[in-house]
Amino acid sequence: MKKFFLYTSVLLLFSCNQFEDCVGIEIIDGLVYKNGELYTAKCAFYDDNSGKMISSHQYSEGKFSGKWKFYYSNGQVQTVGKFDDEGNRNGKWNYYFDNGQLNQISYYSNGKKDGFWKVYNEKGEVTIEQEWDNGNMVVDTTQSPEIELKIEGYDVKPIKID
């Protein structure tokens, strides 16, 4: 009986952390479907050549949900953030350089920029500091209008797949 309990516990532990393959999901009118049904699951995209995970996602009733993570081809984390139950970015989002060093810290509330944002260069120096309130910039310490706060790589927006 003890062996059965131990085996069952280990199986549950590993199965709860596994991601199914995201292949076959479609985004239509801002909602995520798989096999014609609104999608609810944790899934991941994998590199066709290496088999390494490129990104992990969560969906709930067709909406972006929970923790999302993106990876560089070298395995380093690129982006980590969360979506709320309505599919909006929410809370802290971290972006990293491909060497694992922090590149940007961003905050969202109900999908809108909110709180203090910082961007770092590869030396770890702060290059941009901004304060946002409900999607409106309150403070910009960069004093450089030609600098646009933009991160290369994935921009997590729904795309329509025909």
VMD Tcl script that builds the backbone (N, CA, C; Angstrom):
set m [mol new atoms 486]
animate dup $m
set s [atomselect $m all]
$s set {name element resname resid chain x y z} {
  {N N MET 1 A 0.831 -1.195 0.000}
  {CA C MET 1 A 0.000 0.000 0.000}
  {C C MET 1 A 0.872 1.255 0.000}
  {N N LYS 2 A 1.987 1.210 0.778}
  {CA C LYS 2 A 2.893 2.363 0.828}
  {C C LYS 2 A 3.509 2.621 -0.543}
  {N N LYS 3 A 3.877 1.557 -1.251}
  {CA C LYS 3 A 4.461 1.714 -2.577}
  {C C LYS 3 A 3.456 2.326 -3.542}
  {N N PHE 4 A 2.202 1.903 -3.469}
  {CA C PHE 4 A 1.156 2.446 -4.328}
  {C C PHE 4 A 0.976 3.933 -4.059}
  {N N PHE 5 A 0.936 4.316 -2.803}
  {CA C PHE 5 A 0.774 5.726 -2.429}
  {C C PHE 5 A 1.961 6.547 -2.930}
  {N N LEU 6 A 3.173 6.040 -2.741}
  {CA C LEU 6 A 4.371 6.743 -3.194}
  {C C LEU 6 A 4.369 6.889 -4.711}
  {N N TYR 7 A 4.055 5.813 -5.431}
  {CA C TYR 7 A 4.012 5.850 -6.891}
  {C C TYR 7 A 2.972 6.858 -7.368}
  {N N THR 8 A 1.782 6.830 -6.783}
  {CA C THR 8 A 0.713 7.749 -7.160}
  {C C THR 8 A 1.104 9.189 -6.887}
  {N N SER 9 A 1.750 9.444 -5.755}
  {CA C SER 9 A 2.178 10.801 -5.405}
  {C C SER 9 A 3.208 11.324 -6.389}
  {N N VAL 10 A 4.180 10.508 -6.741}
  {CA C VAL 10 A 5.218 10.916 -7.693}
  {C C VAL 10 A 4.599 11.161 -9.068}
  {N N LEU 11 A 3.696 10.302 -9.482}
  {CA C LEU 11 A 3.032 10.464 -10.775}
  {C C LEU 11 A 2.239 11.771 -10.819}
  {N N LEU 12 A 1.504 12.071 -9.774}
  {CA C LEU 12 A 0.741 13.325 -9.718}
  {C C LEU 12 A 1.660 14.532 -9.723}
  {N N LEU 13 A 2.752 14.449 -8.986}
  {CA C LEU 13 A 3.697 15.565 -8.919}
  {C C LEU 13 A 4.238 15.890 -10.302}
  {N N PHE 14 A 4.663 14.885 -11.046}
  {CA C PHE 14 A 5.246 15.137 -12.355}
  {C C PHE 14 A 4.195 15.487 -13.404}
  {N N SER 15 A 3.022 14.902 -13.328}
  {CA C SER 15 A 2.008 15.187 -14.337}
  {C C SER 15 A 1.433 16.583 -14.182}
  {N N CYS 16 A 1.438 17.144 -12.978}
  {CA C CYS 16 A 0.897 18.489 -12.764}
  {C C CYS 16 A 1.796 19.569 -13.342}
  {N N ASN 17 A 3.063 19.272 -13.522}
  {CA C ASN 17 A 4.010 20.269 -14.015}
  {C C ASN 17 A 4.302 20.118 -15.498}
  {N N GLN 18 A 3.695 19.150 -16.150}
  {CA C GLN 18 A 3.969 18.916 -17.554}
  {C C GLN 18 A 3.099 19.823 -18.428}
  {N N PHE 19 A 3.641 20.181 -19.566}
  {CA C PHE 19 A 2.922 21.003 -20.526}
  {C C PHE 19 A 2.622 20.160 -21.750}
  {N N GLU 20 A 1.421 20.282 -22.254}
  {CA C GLU 20 A 1.147 19.632 -23.521}
  {C C GLU 20 A 1.679 20.530 -24.632}
  {N N ASP 21 A 1.815 19.993 -25.815}
  {CA C ASP 21 A 2.321 20.754 -26.949}
  {C C ASP 21 A 1.246 21.724 -27.432}
  {N N CYS 22 A 1.627 22.973 -27.669}
  {CA C CYS 22 A 0.680 24.008 -28.130}
  {C C CYS 22 A 0.298 23.870 -29.596}
  {N N VAL 23 A 0.922 22.947 -30.297}
  {CA C VAL 23 A 0.634 22.790 -31.721}
  {C C VAL 23 A -0.860 22.578 -31.917}
  {N N GLY 24 A -1.412 23.308 -32.851}
  {CA C GLY 24 A -2.824 23.151 -33.174}
  {C C GLY 24 A -3.731 24.192 -32.544}
  {N N ILE 25 A -3.177 25.061 -31.709}
  {CA C ILE 25 A -4.043 26.103 -31.158}
  {C C ILE 25 A -4.217 27.205 -32.196}
  {N N GLU 26 A -5.361 27.827 -32.163}
  {CA C GLU 26 A -5.673 28.928 -33.071}
  {C C GLU 26 A -6.205 30.087 -32.244}
  {N N ILE 27 A -5.854 31.301 -32.654}
  {CA C ILE 27 A -6.399 32.489 -32.004}
  {C C ILE 27 A -7.358 33.135 -32.992}
  {N N ILE 28 A -8.620 33.171 -32.603}
  {CA C ILE 28 A -9.674 33.719 -33.461}
  {C C ILE 28 A -10.433 34.755 -32.649}
  {N N ASP 29 A -10.474 35.979 -33.167}
  {CA C ASP 29 A -11.153 37.087 -32.491}
  {C C ASP 29 A -10.689 37.234 -31.041}
  {N N GLY 30 A -9.382 37.054 -30.818}
  {CA C GLY 30 A -8.803 37.262 -29.494}
  {C C GLY 30 A -8.969 36.112 -28.523}
  {N N LEU 31 A -9.587 35.014 -28.960}
  {CA C LEU 31 A -9.747 33.852 -28.090}
  {C C LEU 31 A -8.975 32.666 -28.660}
  {N N VAL 32 A -8.516 31.788 -27.766}
  {CA C VAL 32 A -7.681 30.659 -28.154}
  {C C VAL 32 A -8.532 29.390 -28.243}
  {N N TYR 33 A -8.406 28.695 -29.381}
  {CA C TYR 33 A -9.160 27.470 -29.624}
  {C C TYR 33 A -8.198 26.331 -29.945}
  {N N LYS 34 A -8.630 25.131 -29.615}
  {CA C LYS 34 A -7.939 23.928 -30.071}
  {C C LYS 34 A -9.026 22.916 -30.417}
  {N N ASN 35 A -8.938 22.374 -31.603}
  {CA C ASN 35 A -9.947 21.427 -32.099}
  {C C ASN 35 A -11.357 22.019 -32.033}
  {N N GLY 36 A -11.468 23.319 -32.318}
  {CA C GLY 36 A -12.766 23.971 -32.360}
  {C C GLY 36 A -13.364 24.326 -31.012}
  {N N GLU 37 A -12.650 24.040 -29.922}
  {CA C GLU 37 A -13.145 24.313 -28.567}
  {C C GLU 37 A -12.288 25.381 -27.907}
  {N N LEU 38 A -12.931 26.223 -27.072}
  {CA C LEU 38 A -12.147 27.170 -26.273}
  {C C LEU 38 A -11.135 26.378 -25.468}
  {N N TYR 39 A -9.916 26.846 -25.442}
  {CA C TYR 39 A -8.802 26.077 -24.887}
  {C C TYR 39 A -8.546 26.436 -23.429}
  {N N THR 40 A -8.408 25.414 -22.591}
  {CA C THR 40 A -8.027 25.574 -21.189}
  {C C THR 40 A -6.949 24.542 -20.895}
  {N N ALA 41 A -5.715 24.997 -20.704}
  {CA C ALA 41 A -4.613 24.079 -20.403}
  {C C ALA 41 A -3.313 24.858 -20.271}
  {N N LYS 42 A -2.294 24.157 -19.810}
  {CA C LYS 42 A -0.921 24.652 -19.871}
  {C C LYS 42 A -0.311 23.985 -21.095}
  {N N CYS 43 A 0.376 24.764 -21.908}
  {CA C CYS 43 A 1.019 24.163 -23.074}
  {C C CYS 43 A 2.343 24.869 -23.345}
  {N N ALA 44 A 3.114 24.284 -24.233}
  {CA C ALA 44 A 4.424 24.837 -24.559}
  {C C ALA 44 A 4.691 24.680 -26.041}
  {N N PHE 45 A 5.497 25.596 -26.566}
  {CA C PHE 45 A 6.024 25.479 -27.917}
  {C C PHE 45 A 7.459 24.983 -27.803}
  {N N TYR 46 A 7.843 24.089 -28.699}
  {CA C TYR 46 A 9.171 23.492 -28.683}
  {C C TYR 46 A 9.874 23.765 -30.008}
  {N N ASP 47 A 11.178 23.928 -29.960}
  {CA C ASP 47 A 11.982 24.116 -31.159}
  {C C ASP 47 A 11.972 22.828 -31.974}
  {N N ASP 48 A 11.671 22.945 -33.253}
  {CA C ASP 48 A 11.589 21.765 -34.125}
  {C C ASP 48 A 12.918 21.026 -34.236}
  {N N ASN 49 A 14.022 21.750 -34.181}
  {CA C ASN 49 A 15.327 21.109 -34.353}
  {C C ASN 49 A 15.897 20.548 -33.059}
  {N N SER 50 A 15.902 21.366 -32.004}
  {CA C SER 50 A 16.540 20.943 -30.755}
  {C C SER 50 A 15.584 20.249 -29.798}
  {N N GLY 51 A 14.288 20.504 -29.958}
  {CA C GLY 51 A 13.317 19.947 -29.019}
  {C C GLY 51 A 13.210 20.725 -27.725}
  {N N LYS 52 A 14.011 21.796 -27.592}
  {CA C LYS 52 A 13.976 22.606 -26.374}
  {C C LYS 52 A 12.704 23.443 -26.338}
  {N N MET 53 A 12.236 23.695 -25.104}
  {CA C MET 53 A 11.062 24.532 -24.925}
  {C C MET 53 A 11.395 25.968 -25.320}
  {N N ILE 54 A 10.553 26.579 -26.153}
  {CA C ILE 54 A 10.700 27.969 -26.573}
  {C C ILE 54 A 9.872 28.869 -25.666}
  {N N SER 55 A 8.678 28.384 -25.299}
  {CA C SER 55 A 7.800 29.168 -24.440}
  {C C SER 55 A 6.773 28.263 -23.784}
  {N N SER 56 A 6.306 28.689 -22.614}
  {CA C SER 56 A 5.226 27.982 -21.932}
  {C C SER 56 A 4.107 28.972 -21.662}
  {N N HIS 57 A 2.874 28.489 -21.795}
  {CA C HIS 57 A 1.695 29.350 -21.723}
  {C C HIS 57 A 0.602 28.667 -20.919}
  {N N GLN 58 A -0.320 29.475 -20.419}
  {CA C GLN 58 A -1.530 28.960 -19.814}
  {C C GLN 58 A -2.712 29.659 -20.463}
  {N N TYR 59 A -3.787 28.916 -20.626}
  {CA C TYR 59 A -5.021 29.460 -21.161}
  {C C TYR 59 A -6.169 28.985 -20.284}
  {N N SER 60 A -7.178 29.829 -20.132}
  {CA C SER 60 A -8.361 29.461 -19.376}
  {C C SER 60 A -9.590 29.935 -20.149}
  {N N GLU 61 A -10.400 28.983 -20.564}
  {CA C GLU 61 A -11.602 29.269 -21.343}
  {C C GLU 61 A -11.299 30.179 -22.535}
  {N N GLY 62 A -10.184 29.893 -23.205}
  {CA C GLY 62 A -9.809 30.616 -24.407}
  {C C GLY 62 A -9.070 31.919 -24.184}
  {N N LYS 63 A -8.813 32.274 -22.942}
  {CA C LYS 63 A -8.113 33.531 -22.644}
  {C C LYS 63 A -6.707 33.242 -22.139}
  {N N PHE 64 A -5.800 34.183 -22.442}
  {CA C PHE 64 A -4.458 34.102 -21.875}
  {C C PHE 64 A -4.638 34.097 -20.368}
  {N N SER 65 A -3.840 33.315 -19.663}
  {CA C SER 65 A -4.028 33.178 -18.228}
  {C C SER 65 A -2.731 32.727 -17.573}
  {N N GLY 66 A -2.575 33.052 -16.312}
  {CA C GLY 66 A -1.475 32.513 -15.516}
  {C C GLY 66 A -0.100 32.930 -15.995}
  {N N LYS 67 A 0.886 32.144 -15.595}
  {CA C LYS 67 A 2.294 32.447 -15.856}
  {C C LYS 67 A 2.686 32.068 -17.278}
  {N N TRP 68 A 3.387 32.984 -17.936}
  {CA C TRP 68 A 3.951 32.745 -19.261}
  {C C TRP 68 A 5.456 32.919 -19.174}
  {N N LYS 69 A 6.168 32.095 -19.936}
  {CA C LYS 69 A 7.626 32.144 -19.925}
  {C C LYS 69 A 8.144 31.929 -21.338}
  {N N PHE 70 A 9.119 32.741 -21.733}
  {CA C PHE 70 A 9.749 32.614 -23.052}
  {C C PHE 70 A 11.235 32.367 -22.838}
  {N N TYR 71 A 11.841 31.601 -23.754}
  {CA C TYR 71 A 13.243 31.221 -23.627}
  {C C TYR 71 A 14.025 31.580 -24.890}
  {N N TYR 72 A 15.297 31.935 -24.697}
  {CA C TYR 72 A 16.214 32.083 -25.818}
  {C C TYR 72 A 16.618 30.691 -26.297}
  {N N SER 73 A 17.198 30.610 -27.479}
  {CA C SER 73 A 17.629 29.315 -28.023}
  {C C SER 73 A 18.722 28.676 -27.180}
  {N N ASN 74 A 19.437 29.483 -26.372}
  {CA C ASN 74 A 20.480 28.922 -25.510}
  {C C ASN 74 A 19.917 28.392 -24.192}
  {N N GLY 75 A 18.582 28.475 -24.019}
  {CA C GLY 75 A 17.941 27.953 -22.818}
  {C C GLY 75 A 17.709 28.980 -21.728}
  {N N GLN 76 A 18.329 30.154 -21.860}
  {CA C GLN 76 A 18.133 31.208 -20.865}
  {C C GLN 76 A 16.710 31.759 -20.961}
  {N N VAL 77 A 16.173 32.159 -19.819}
  {CA C VAL 77 A 14.844 32.766 -19.789}
  {C C VAL 77 A 14.914 34.133 -20.463}
  {N N GLN 78 A 13.940 34.420 -21.327}
  {CA C GLN 78 A 13.861 35.706 -22.013}
  {C C GLN 78 A 12.844 36.624 -21.344}
  {N N THR 79 A 11.661 36.092 -21.040}
  {CA C THR 79 A 10.567 36.881 -20.478}
  {C C THR 79 A 9.763 36.016 -19.526}
  {N N VAL 80 A 9.337 36.615 -18.401}
  {CA C VAL 80 A 8.445 35.941 -17.460}
  {C C VAL 80 A 7.384 36.937 -17.036}
  {N N GLY 81 A 6.128 36.525 -17.115}
  {CA C GLY 81 A 5.040 37.390 -16.669}
  {C C GLY 81 A 3.760 36.610 -16.502}
  {N N LYS 82 A 2.727 37.306 -16.013}
  {CA C LYS 82 A 1.444 36.656 -15.760}
  {C C LYS 82 A 0.303 37.430 -16.413}
  {N N PHE 83 A -0.743 36.669 -16.730}
  {CA C PHE 83 A -1.997 37.224 -17.200}
  {C C PHE 83 A -3.056 36.957 -16.147}
  {N N ASP 84 A -4.014 37.877 -16.017}
  {CA C ASP 84 A -5.116 37.666 -15.082}
  {C C ASP 84 A -6.190 36.792 -15.741}
  {N N ASP 85 A -7.278 36.548 -15.039}
  {CA C ASP 85 A -8.342 35.672 -15.545}
  {C C ASP 85 A -9.088 36.244 -16.743}
  {N N GLU 86 A -8.916 37.541 -17.000}
  {CA C GLU 86 A -9.563 38.169 -18.149}
  {C C GLU 86 A -8.653 38.242 -19.369}
  {N N GLY 87 A -7.432 37.704 -19.242}
  {CA C GLY 87 A -6.505 37.698 -20.370}
  {C C GLY 87 A -5.650 38.940 -20.482}
  {N N ASN 88 A -5.579 39.738 -19.414}
  {CA C ASN 88 A -4.757 40.958 -19.414}
  {C C ASN 88 A -3.440 40.716 -18.703}
  {N N ARG 89 A -2.383 41.355 -19.213}
  {CA C ARG 89 A -1.131 41.324 -18.467}
  {C C ARG 89 A -1.400 41.905 -17.086}
  {N N ASN 90 A -0.788 41.293 -16.073}
  {CA C ASN 90 A -1.012 41.773 -14.721}
  {C C ASN 90 A 0.208 41.479 -13.863}
  {N N GLY 91 A 0.582 42.450 -13.054}
  {CA C GLY 91 A 1.704 42.252 -12.153}
  {C C GLY 91 A 3.043 42.494 -12.830}
  {N N LYS 92 A 4.056 41.893 -12.261}
  {CA C LYS 92 A 5.442 42.114 -12.685}
  {C C LYS 92 A 5.794 41.251 -13.897}
  {N N TRP 93 A 6.434 41.875 -14.888}
  {CA C TRP 93 A 6.988 41.185 -16.051}
  {C C TRP 93 A 8.482 41.484 -16.080}
  {N N ASN 94 A 9.286 40.433 -16.140}
  {CA C ASN 94 A 10.738 40.585 -16.231}
  {C C ASN 94 A 11.217 40.149 -17.607}
  {N N TYR 95 A 12.152 40.919 -18.154}
  {CA C TYR 95 A 12.792 40.618 -19.437}
  {C C TYR 95 A 14.283 40.493 -19.188}
  {N N TYR 96 A 14.924 39.552 -19.872}
  {CA C TYR 96 A 16.336 39.282 -19.652}
  {C C TYR 96 A 17.112 39.309 -20.958}
  {N N PHE 97 A 18.409 39.617 -20.841}
  {CA C PHE 97 A 19.322 39.447 -21.966}
  {C C PHE 97 A 19.582 37.956 -22.130}
  {N N ASP 98 A 20.151 37.553 -23.262}
  {CA C ASP 98 A 20.384 36.128 -23.503}
  {C C ASP 98 A 21.460 35.518 -22.610}
  {N N ASN 99 A 22.147 36.349 -21.823}
  {CA C ASN 99 A 23.119 35.818 -20.853}
  {C C ASN 99 A 22.486 35.638 -19.471}
  {N N GLY 100 A 21.176 35.920 -19.358}
  {CA C GLY 100 A 20.458 35.751 -18.099}
  {C C GLY 100 A 20.385 36.999 -17.242}
  {N N GLN 101 A 21.070 38.049 -17.652}
  {CA C GLN 101 A 21.080 39.308 -16.900}
  {C C GLN 101 A 19.784 40.072 -17.142}
  {N N LEU 102 A 19.282 40.712 -16.098}
  {CA C LEU 102 A 18.036 41.461 -16.178}
  {C C LEU 102 A 18.140 42.608 -17.177}
  {N N ASN 103 A 17.140 42.727 -18.055}
  {CA C ASN 103 A 17.083 43.774 -19.060}
  {C C ASN 103 A 15.986 44.799 -18.770}
  {N N GLN 104 A 14.843 44.326 -18.250}
  {CA C GLN 104 A 13.741 45.253 -17.989}
  {C C GLN 104 A 12.817 44.674 -16.928}
  {N N ILE 105 A 12.276 45.568 -16.099}
  {CA C ILE 105 A 11.221 45.229 -15.151}
  {C C ILE 105 A 10.025 46.109 -15.499}
  {N N SER 106 A 8.877 45.476 -15.707}
  {CA C SER 106 A 7.656 46.190 -16.077}
  {C C SER 106 A 6.520 45.722 -15.182}
  {N N TYR 107 A 5.553 46.609 -14.966}
  {CA C TYR 107 A 4.378 46.259 -14.177}
  {C C TYR 107 A 3.119 46.619 -14.957}
  {N N TYR 108 A 2.113 45.771 -14.797}
  {CA C TYR 108 A 0.826 45.985 -15.440}
  {C C TYR 108 A -0.285 45.804 -14.418}
  {N N SER 109 A -1.376 46.491 -14.658}
  {CA C SER 109 A -2.589 46.299 -13.887}
  {C C SER 109 A -3.753 46.290 -14.877}
  {N N ASN 110 A -4.462 45.180 -14.927}
  {CA C ASN 110 A -5.576 45.021 -15.873}
  {C C ASN 110 A -5.162 45.316 -17.312}
  {N N GLY 111 A -3.958 44.914 -17.684}
  {CA C GLY 111 A -3.480 45.068 -19.050}
  {C C GLY 111 A -2.874 46.415 -19.374}
  {N N LYS 112 A -2.878 47.334 -18.423}
  {CA C LYS 112 A -2.320 48.665 -18.658}
  {C C LYS 112 A -1.009 48.826 -17.897}
  {N N LYS 113 A -0.087 49.579 -18.501}
  {CA C LYS 113 A 1.177 49.866 -17.832}
  {C C LYS 113 A 0.872 50.569 -16.515}
  {N N ASP 114 A 1.537 50.115 -15.449}
  {CA C ASP 114 A 1.245 50.668 -14.138}
  {C C ASP 114 A 2.456 50.464 -13.231}
  {N N GLY 115 A 2.834 51.478 -12.501}
  {CA C GLY 115 A 3.951 51.350 -11.573}
  {C C GLY 115 A 5.267 51.788 -12.197}
  {N N PHE 116 A 6.347 51.412 -11.532}
  {CA C PHE 116 A 7.691 51.827 -11.944}
  {C C PHE 116 A 8.291 50.820 -12.914}
  {N N TRP 117 A 8.778 51.325 -14.032}
  {CA C TRP 117 A 9.434 50.513 -15.051}
  {C C TRP 117 A 10.902 50.906 -15.104}
  {N N LYS 118 A 11.761 49.892 -15.266}
  {CA C LYS 118 A 13.191 50.152 -15.408}
  {C C LYS 118 A 13.745 49.301 -16.546}
  {N N VAL 119 A 14.645 49.919 -17.308}
  {CA C VAL 119 A 15.370 49.212 -18.357}
  {C C VAL 119 A 16.854 49.342 -18.044}
  {N N TYR 120 A 17.555 48.204 -18.172}
  {CA C TYR 120 A 18.981 48.150 -17.872}
  {C C TYR 120 A 19.772 47.851 -19.132}
  {N N ASN 121 A 20.995 48.357 -19.202}
  {CA C ASN 121 A 21.878 47.962 -20.288}
  {C C ASN 121 A 22.628 46.699 -19.871}
  {N N GLU 122 A 23.485 46.220 -20.741}
  {CA C GLU 122 A 24.196 44.969 -20.449}
  {C C GLU 122 A 25.241 45.119 -19.346}
  {N N LYS 123 A 25.532 46.351 -18.945}
  {CA C LYS 123 A 26.440 46.588 -17.815}
  {C C LYS 123 A 25.678 46.602 -16.493}
  {N N GLY 124 A 24.336 46.484 -16.555}
  {CA C GLY 124 A 23.518 46.506 -15.359}
  {C C GLY 124 A 23.125 47.906 -14.914}
  {N N GLU 125 A 23.425 48.892 -15.754}
  {CA C GLU 125 A 23.100 50.278 -15.426}
  {C C GLU 125 A 21.679 50.597 -15.894}
  {N N VAL 126 A 20.954 51.350 -15.088}
  {CA C VAL 126 A 19.604 51.769 -15.461}
  {C C VAL 126 A 19.710 52.801 -16.581}
  {N N THR 127 A 19.023 52.545 -17.691}
  {CA C THR 127 A 19.044 53.475 -18.826}
  {C C THR 127 A 17.710 54.196 -18.995}
  {N N ILE 128 A 16.646 53.583 -18.525}
  {CA C ILE 128 A 15.327 54.200 -18.614}
  {C C ILE 128 A 14.585 53.922 -17.316}
  {N N GLU 129 A 13.980 54.955 -16.753}
  {CA C GLU 129 A 13.081 54.801 -15.617}
  {C C GLU 129 A 11.808 55.561 -15.936}
  {N N GLN 130 A 10.710 54.882 -15.755}
  {CA C GLN 130 A 9.427 55.518 -16.015}
  {C C GLN 130 A 8.438 55.101 -14.940}
  {N N GLU 131 A 7.507 55.989 -14.656}
  {CA C GLU 131 A 6.402 55.654 -13.770}
  {C C GLU 131 A 5.119 55.760 -14.573}
  {N N TRP 132 A 4.283 54.733 -14.453}
  {CA C TRP 132 A 3.027 54.667 -15.176}
  {C C TRP 132 A 1.873 54.573 -14.195}
  {N N ASP 133 A 0.742 55.170 -14.564}
  {CA C ASP 133 A -0.462 55.084 -13.758}
  {C C ASP 133 A -1.638 54.810 -14.688}
  {N N ASN 134 A -2.152 53.587 -14.612}
  {CA C ASN 134 A -3.313 53.198 -15.406}
  {C C ASN 134 A -3.118 53.462 -16.907}
  {N N GLY 135 A -1.925 53.158 -17.403}
  {CA C GLY 135 A -1.630 53.306 -18.824}
  {C C GLY 135 A -1.103 54.664 -19.244}
  {N N ASN 136 A -1.008 55.591 -18.316}
  {CA C ASN 136 A -0.511 56.936 -18.619}
  {C C ASN 136 A 0.848 57.155 -17.964}
  {N N MET 137 A 1.800 57.667 -18.759}
  {CA C MET 137 A 3.124 57.935 -18.198}
  {C C MET 137 A 3.047 59.144 -17.277}
  {N N VAL 138 A 3.578 58.975 -16.063}
  {CA C VAL 138 A 3.579 60.043 -15.069}
  {C C VAL 138 A 4.954 60.699 -15.005}
  {N N VAL 139 A 5.995 59.871 -15.014}
  {CA C VAL 139 A 7.373 60.354 -14.909}
  {C C VAL 139 A 8.239 59.592 -15.898}
  {N N ASP 140 A 9.127 60.322 -16.594}
  {CA C ASP 140 A 10.103 59.707 -17.482}
  {C C ASP 140 A 11.441 60.360 -17.184}
  {N N THR 141 A 12.338 59.617 -16.524}
  {CA C THR 141 A 13.626 60.194 -16.129}
  {C C THR 141 A 14.673 60.118 -17.227}
  {N N THR 142 A 14.338 59.518 -18.379}
  {CA C THR 142 A 15.348 59.385 -19.432}
  {C C THR 142 A 15.644 60.710 -20.109}
  {N N GLN 143 A 14.682 61.609 -20.156}
  {CA C GLN 143 A 14.852 62.911 -20.794}
  {C C GLN 143 A 15.310 62.786 -22.241}
  {N N SER 144 A 15.020 61.651 -22.858}
  {CA C SER 144 A 15.426 61.422 -24.241}
  {C C SER 144 A 14.209 61.019 -25.058}
  {N N PRO 145 A 13.586 61.955 -25.738}
  {CA C PRO 145 A 12.365 61.628 -26.479}
  {C C PRO 145 A 12.587 60.619 -27.603}
  {N N GLU 146 A 13.838 60.474 -28.075}
  {CA C GLU 146 A 14.060 59.525 -29.168}
  {C C GLU 146 A 14.136 58.083 -28.676}
  {N N ILE 147 A 14.224 57.872 -27.355}
  {CA C ILE 147 A 14.277 56.515 -26.818}
  {C C ILE 147 A 12.860 56.010 -26.616}
  {N N GLU 148 A 12.552 54.891 -27.245}
  {CA C GLU 148 A 11.233 54.288 -27.104}
  {C C GLU 148 A 11.383 53.018 -26.286}
  {N N LEU 149 A 10.525 52.846 -25.300}
  {CA C LEU 149 A 10.570 51.653 -24.461}
  {C C LEU 149 A 10.020 50.478 -25.253}
  {N N LYS 150 A 10.916 49.637 -25.735}
  {CA C LYS 150 A 10.508 48.516 -26.561}
  {C C LYS 150 A 11.490 47.375 -26.352}
  {N N ILE 151 A 10.994 46.201 -26.215}
  {CA C ILE 151 A 11.830 45.028 -26.019}
  {C C ILE 151 A 11.761 44.165 -27.267}
  {N N GLU 152 A 12.909 43.726 -27.734}
  {CA C GLU 152 A 12.955 42.831 -28.890}
  {C C GLU 152 A 12.427 41.462 -28.487}
  {N N GLY 153 A 11.974 40.722 -29.445}
  {CA C GLY 153 A 11.488 39.368 -29.170}
  {C C GLY 153 A 9.986 39.307 -29.219}
  {N N TYR 154 A 9.440 38.441 -28.417}
  {CA C TYR 154 A 8.006 38.220 -28.434}
  {C C TYR 154 A 7.245 39.408 -27.884}
  {N N ASP 155 A 6.234 39.819 -28.596}
  {CA C ASP 155 A 5.275 40.781 -28.088}
  {C C ASP 155 A 3.997 39.977 -27.916}
  {N N VAL 156 A 3.586 39.785 -26.705}
  {CA C VAL 156 A 2.500 38.864 -26.413}
  {C C VAL 156 A 1.165 39.515 -26.738}
  {N N LYS 157 A 0.779 39.418 -27.986}
  {CA C LYS 157 A -0.503 39.937 -28.445}
  {C C LYS 157 A -1.172 38.822 -29.245}
  {N N PRO 158 A -2.490 38.745 -29.153}
  {CA C PRO 158 A -3.171 37.738 -29.971}
  {C C PRO 158 A -2.976 38.038 -31.459}
  {N N ILE 159 A -2.786 37.007 -32.221}
  {CA C ILE 159 A -2.722 37.163 -33.671}
  {C C ILE 159 A -3.846 36.336 -34.277}
  {N N LYS 160 A -4.414 36.811 -35.332}
  {CA C LYS 160 A -5.489 36.090 -35.982}
  {C C LYS 160 A -4.902 35.071 -36.951}
  {N N ILE 161 A -5.343 33.856 -36.827}
  {CA C ILE 161 A -4.896 32.797 -37.725}
  {C C ILE 161 A -6.073 32.424 -38.613}
  {N N ASP 162 A -5.894 32.577 -39.901}
  {CA C ASP 162 A -6.984 32.257 -40.830}
  {C C ASP 162 A -6.994 30.770 -41.152}
}
mol reanalyze $m
mol bondsrecalc $m
mol representation Tube
mol addrep $m
